[in-house]
């Protein structure tokens, strides 16, 4: 199992698409800083809301973007075989379908952690370079951002678990991507819209409480963070999606 994970991790990290992930992360960080600089220098000036610490604070409210990208991490880890249990090589000797499933999932978690680490370091290094003149980035701001990143990781892993489940349960890959978009992006967003104060559709309000997506908005401010809810809901989603994904993969005929 360890050897299988090692081989899958080596394949993923040396794949050209992983390099695209890194380029995409750097591009997003640079674009965010350029946008803040342009907004401050051209439109709004040095007023409240345009300082560097605001950019770091606002960034926490957009953690749902990498959450939506978990399908790409799952797709990268699973690879072009997508997934075929009949394929056997040195790394799969003695492994069952369950081993293969969780080997891919664990590999995905490692890739996710590496990407999150790179994104966090890049953001905290590049942002001060762009915003160095306002002097608003201090240790409390950085520690608060790191805490938000740490709290978001269980939610990211839950999103990855859902993506892996769909990739193993549905072939070809376009079906998995479509199902992820519908179940993780479109439906939760629709429920969140129906749960807003202007509409306040009661079933949507109740369902919103068990969704993962709204919890990313709560991470932006210390007062709204609900750590037990994040941990419990993430574990529930991971367990349920993993159980169903393994079941589908073991029953699947290719």
Secondary structure, DSSP 8 states (H G I E B T S, - for coil): -HHHHHHHHHHHHTSHHHHHHHHHHHHHHHHHHHHHHHIIIIII-S-TT-SHHHHHHHHHTTTHHHHHTHHHHHHHHH-TT-S-TT---GGGTT--HHHHHHHHHHHHHHHHHHHHHHHHHHHHHHHHHHHGGG----HHHHHHHHHHHHHHHHHHHHHHHHHHHHHHHSSSHHHHHHHHIIIIIIHHHHHHHHTSTTT--HHHHHHHTT-SHHHHHHTTSGGG--HHHHHHHHHHHHHHHHHHHHHHHHH---
